[in-house]
Amino acid sequence: MSEEIKNEEYNPDIVSLVDDEGKEYNFEVLDAIETDEARYLALLPVYDDPKAMLDDSGELVIVKVGEDDGEEYFYEIENDDEYEMVADAFVDRLQDRFEVDEK
């Protein structure tokens, strides 16, 4: 009897964000949390250069998802309490799948 191995191709969900100077950055969506008030994404930078990836701090980028005229957009969480609550929730959810260093 042969055992069939299922080969699942890894297709990460990639989003692009543009900073105030117009520079574009790519991020992999690691997780999403939806509350009664909003939806949040935990993002990890994606690099074309392996050295840049090694030099990265590995910190999650957490954004709030908004919608305007049917278009989805992402913005910083400006309220410190809201950010801490969401960051803690992501750490709790992701620590089982990844090695999470809580600082």
N, C-alpha and C positions, 0 to 999 in steps of 0.2 A: 504494500500500500504506500503510495507516494503522498507526501504532504505538500499541498499547494501553498506557495508563499504569495501573499497579496502584495504587489508592489504599488504603493500609493505615491504618486508624484507630489512633491511639496510645492504648493503654489501660494506663497504668502500674499496677503492683502497689502499692497503698497499704496501710500498716499504721498502727494507732494505738497510741501508748504513753501511759501515764498516769504522771505523776511522783508523788513522795511526798505532795504536797499535793492530789492528785486532779485536777490539770490535764491535759487531753488534748492530745497533739501528734500531727500526721499526718506520715508520712514515706513517700517513694517508695523502693521497694527497687530499688537500681541493680544489685546483683550478689549472688551467694551463693557461698560456698566451703564444701565439705564435706571434712573430713579423717576419719581413722580415729577420732579422739577426739570431734569435735563438728562442728556446722554453724554458720556465721557469715553475717551479712547486712551489707552496706554500704548505709546509708540516707542519704537527703538530705531535709532538712525541706521540707514543702509548706506554702505560705502562701496564705491567701485574699486578703490585702492585698499588692498588688504592691510597695508601699514596704517592707514588712517583708522581702520576698524580696530586695530590693536591699540592705538593711541587713545581711542574713545574711552570716556569714563564709565560707560555702560549704564548710565542713569536713564531711567524712563523719562520720556516727555509725555506729560499728561495734558490733554486739551479737552475743552468743552465743545460739543457739537451744536451748531445753530443752523437755522434754516431761514432763507430769505427768498421769496418768490420761487419756491420749489428747489432752490439751489442750496446744497449743504456747504457749510463753512465751518472752520475751526478757529477757536480763539483761546487766549490764555485765561486761566482761572485767576481772577484778581483778588478774590476774597480768601485770606489765609486759612480761615476755619474750613471753608468749603474745600480748598485744595488739600488740606491735611486729611479730611474725612475721606475724600476720593482716593488719595495716594495710599492711605492705610488699607482701604478696601482692595485696591489693586495688588498691593503687597501680599495680603492674605490669600487672594485668589491665585496669584502667580507663583508663590513660593513652593507649591507642590510640583510645578512643572519646570521651574528654573531655580538656579542657585541665587537667592536674593540676599544681598548684603544690606541690612537695615542700618543706616547711619543716623 
